[in-house]
Amino acid sequence: MTTKNILKPLNESASSFQVVRRGGEEPADQSFATTLAHGLDVLSAFRAEEGALSNRELAERTSLSRPTVSRLTHTLEVLGYLKRDANGLYKLGSRVLSIAYPLLARLRIRQLVRPLMKDFAAFTGGTVSIAMPLGINCIYVETIRTTDVSSHVPETGFTISMALTAVGRSLLSLYSDAEFCTYRDAAMNDDATTWSHVASNIESGIASCRDRGFCLSLGEWRSDIYGAAAPLFRTPDGDCFSVNCGIPAFRFTADAVERECGPRIAALAQSIRSLAADQTRVGVASV
């Protein structure tokens, strides 16, 4: 990647944008491997805050039949992607983590920016993360915190709504008009009621990122967390990245978040972009 294309124009489209399908839905594409998709639906059904799941529970979450789920869980267990607990229930196996490693290792920017993220986390008492889109949601590829005072302590791989969060809106500010329309249609199809409540906030958040370099979400996703986020860049492959901080609401007033944290996270984003450009120029690292 050359220095000049680390930042791509905001209106440039990314062919990599895709809407994540729901379990049980059958696409019209004849080349689509439905069995593989169903297996991935099973793996995606697990949640960090929950325990192991039975075949019945997995069937309910994926909208697949019990016999189908039974065959899939057996196969995934044999391959190491699932394992059983003492009660015979399923939980994710360690092989799932091995799949993510090549992607995380390729994102060398994660290691480079940790000191900058740590300083910002210390200032806010919150959690600073780098995120990229995942369908109508976004996913953290790096996260740093200096304290555990907040009840929200996400890790790498944490998935969160784009519609309700500052980080999501900052990512959307990097989308082309066509990409945003695709996202909007998918988000409305997923939850029209929520979209109707937050559509104006999404638009104002995107405008704020483009005008001021940051946007805020003040307790929309969780009432005890204020979010401040700034767009970073698009890669030549079309991947979008943003940096955000989840700030415990008791640490700052809403006015202070806008006055102090917003400009600071915009400055953090600029520092990250400059660091990425410098490192790429000398061939040390890539995004």
N, C-alpha and C positions, 0 to 999 in steps of 0.2 A: 504494500500500500504506500503510495506516495503522499507527501505532506499535503499537497493541494486537494486530494480527494478524501481526506479524513472527514471533513465536513462536506456533506452533499446538500444541494439545494432542497429547500423544504417541499417543493412541488414535484420532486423526482419520485416516481413510483418505485415500489419494491415488489418484485414478482414473488418474493418469498412469503408475503402475507397470506395467511390461511386462517379460516375459521375452524376451530376445533369442533369436530362432530360430536353429537350426543350418542351415548350408548344405545344400541338397538336400531339406530337409523340406518337405512340401506341406501347408499348412493347409487346414482344411475350409471356411473362409470364402470364399464365392463372389465376394465383392467384392475379394478379395486379388489384387493385381497380381503374379503370379508372375514374369514376366520382369523387372520392376523389382527385385523382391527378389533375383533371381539376379544382376543387375548389381551390387547393393549387396554381395552375398556376395563377389563378385570383388574389389571395392574393399577389403573387410574382411579379405581374405586376406593382405595385406602386413604385414610386421613390421619394426619400426624397426632391429633388430639384423641384418637380413638384406639381401641384395642384390636385384637384379631377378629376376623369375620368368618362366618359360616358360608357354605354354598348358597343357602337360602338368602342370606343378607346380600351376598354378591349378586344373586339373580335379581333381587329387588332393585339394586342400585344401577344395574346395567341394562335392565329390561330384557335380559336374555332368559331362556328357559333353564330350569334346574339341570336337566341332563347336559345341556351345552356347557353350562358353567362347571359342572363336575368334570367333564372331559378337559376343559381348559385349565382348571386348577391342578388337576393331576399332571398334565403336561408341563405346566409352569413350575410345579414342585420338582419334577424330575430334572428340569433344566436349571434349577437353582434360583429362579426368580421369585418363588414362593417357598415358605416353610411352614410347618405345623407346630403349634404350641402343645402343651401337655394335654389340652382338652380337645385336640384334633382340629382346632380352628386355624385359619390361614392368616399369615402375616407376610410382609414383603421379605424376600431373601436378599442377601448381600450382593448377589449378582446384578440386581437393579442398579446399585450404586456404581458398579463398574461401567455401565453404559454411559453414565453422565461424565465420567472422568475425562475422556478425550475432548469433549466440548469445553469443560471447565479449564483444562490445561491449555487449550488453544486461546482462551481469553486471557492473554497475559497481562492485559490492562488491570486485571484484578489485583495482582501482586504489586504493581507499580503504585496504585493509588491508595493502598491501605493506610499509609501514614497520614495522608490528607483527610481521609475519611475518619480516622481515629481522632484527629484534632477537632473536627466538626462534631463528632459524637460527644466528645468531652465538653464542648461548649454548650450543647443543648441538653445533655443528659439523656439523649434518645438513641435511636438506632439508625445508622446511615447505611444505605444499600444502593447497589446498582441493579437496574432491572431492564428487561427486554420483553417485547410482546409475546403472548402465548394465546392466540385466538382473541377472544373478547376479554381476556385477563392479561396479566403480566406476571413474570416470574423473576425472582431475585437470583442473580448469578454471583453476588458477593454481598456480604453484610457484616457490619462492624458495630459493636457497642462497647461502652466503657463501664456501664453499670447494669444491674438487673432490677432497677427500681420500677420499671414499667411492667405491667402484666403482659405486654405484647413483646415477645422476644423471638422474632423470626430468625430462621437460618437460611442458608443457601438452598434454593429449590422451593422456597415459600411462594405460593401463588395467591394473587390478590386481584380484585376487580379493577379494571381500568376506569369504569364509569364513576366510581365513588371516591377515587383517590387522586391526590396530586400527582403521584408518579405516573399513573395511567394517563392523565391529561397531558403531562409533559411529553410522554411518548407519542400521544396522538398529535401533538404539535409538529412532529416530524413527518407525519403522514401527508401524502398527496390528497387532493380532493377526492379522487377515485377510491383511494384506500379508506379514507374516512367514511365515505358512503357505504362501502362494504362492511366496515366495522359497525356503523350505525344500524344498518339493516339487521345484522346478526344480533346486536345487543337488544334491539327492539323485539326481535323474535324470541329471544331468551327470556326477557322480562320487560314487557311494555310498560307496566306500572312504574317500575323503578326508573326507566328511561324518561318517562314524562316528568318525573320529579327532578331529575338531575341534568336534563338536556341543556338548559340555559347555563348551568354551572360548568358543564363541559366546554361549551363554546367560549365562555369568559375565561376559563383556565387556559385554553389553547391560545386565545388572544393575549393573555398575560405573559405566557411563555415567549411569544413572538415579539411582544413589545418591551417587556421588562426582563426577560431571561429566566423567569421563575413563575410558579403558580402555587396556590395554597388550597388545602382542603381542611376546613376547621370542624372536625368532629363528625364528618359525614359518614365515614366508614365505621368508626367507633367514637363514641362521645368523649372518651378519655384520651384521645390521641389527635394531635394536630399534625398535619402533613405539609411539608414544604419540599418542592421538587424542581429540578431544572433539566431541560433536555441536554444531552451530550452531543451525539452525532449519529450519522448513518455510516455503515461500512460500505465498501464497494459491492458487497453481496446484498445490500439492502437491509441489513439488520439495524434496528434502532436501539439506542441505549439512553437511559436517563439515570440521574442520581437523585435520591430523595432522603429525607430524614423524617422518621416518625417520632414526634416530640410529645412527651407526657404533658397533658393539658395543665397539670398543676405547676409546671416549670415556667410557663410563659402565658401571658394573656394573648388573646387573639390579635390585639393591636401590636404587641411586641413581636409576635411571630412574623407579621407582615413588615414591620419596621426594621427588625434586626435579623431574623432568620432568613427571610426571603432574599434580600440582597447578598447575604453571606453564602447561601447555597448557589446563587447565580455565579458568584466569584469562585466558589469551589468547582463548579462545572467548567469555568474558563480555565482554571488551573489544570484540571484533568485533561482538557483538550490540548493545552499547550504541552503538557508532559507527554501525551500520546504522540503529538507531532514531533517532539524532540527525539523520542525513543525510536520512532519509525524512521526518521531521517537518517539515523546512524545504523539502522538495521538491527536494533536490539530487541524490539518487541513489536507485536501486532495486536490489534484488538481481538 
